[in-house]
Amino acid sequence: MRDFQAILNDIHSNIIKTKDKGVVASYIPELAHVDKNNFGIHLRTADGNHYGVGHFNKPFSIQSISKVLALAKAISFKGNDVWKRVDVEPSGNPFNHLSLLELENGIPRNPLINAGALVIADILISHLKNPKEDFLNFVRDLAGDPSISYNEQVAQSEKATGFKNYAAANLLKSFKNLENSVDDVLDFYFHQCSIEMSCSQLSKAFYLFVNKGKCLMDKAHLTESQAKRVNAVMLTCGFYDEAGEFAFEVGLPGKSGVGGGIAALLPNHFVITTWSPGLNRKGNSQLGMKALEQFTSKTKLSIF
Ligand code: DON
């Protein structure tokens, strides 16, 4: 039996000594205010235990991590039809890259790059009665926590500056891969990215991907096969042009966000989440990746 709390404590004390903590994202101005000395790590195991150290209860902007939850909701509505509008290939490019989208006739490479997430947002707007309210309630239900909310300032900050996302949405619209208006899709997308959650809340929300599609409350949101596919997309596409490096170093399906969070998991075993706002050159949390590499190396718990 491993002493997970001792392992997390050990990783925490190693990581906080690291001098180069990366750079906090500033292209969304509202994110630039976050202190890069924050570092939290949290583990929730399939046997019902959980462990945390550092700032694991402090909410942060989940940003692109929300794309996985949105994908799960879209699949619960559309099943395999989702894959008619978005592919499942790694892009090998930054999250906001556009030229492939034009070359590939408006079919985004995968649902975890921005263009793909905009298509998923479009699907959700078409299927939810009150899209923003209903999506937030879905996330709250997954985490069993009604306190989870959008950060309106972060959403507005991205609305004022997210020009590449406007470009992506307009390209998608020109290829007829958006049913709703560009403005409605972007408004929904900026809000989903602005959701604030702590590591411990994220560990709960991601539990359905550990548990064959059933959330912590044992409700089936996805079939076992759908959960398997979402995990495959996280493994191959969850870290953009660093997906290979993450598989190589860590060896778990996962998803990062420019708020500095990472959620990763070993199916049937555990969810592990980290938060450290400083990013590396590829836009993934510098210390979060290091911490997860130490975790899977120390415990020998990875998919490989
Ligand atoms: O669309 C954007 O640029 C942000 N709302 C989300 C980007 C993001 O989190 C990329 N992740 N590493």
Boltz pocket constraint, residues with backbone or C-beta under 6 A from the ligand:
constraints:
  - pocket:
      binder: B
      contacts: [[A, 62], [A, 63], [A, 64], [A, 65], [A, 95], [A, 96], [A, 114], [A, 158], [A, 165], [A, 189], [A, 190], [A, 193], [A, 256], [A, 257], [A, 258], [A, 259], [A, 282], [A, 283], [A, 284]]
      max_distance: 6.0
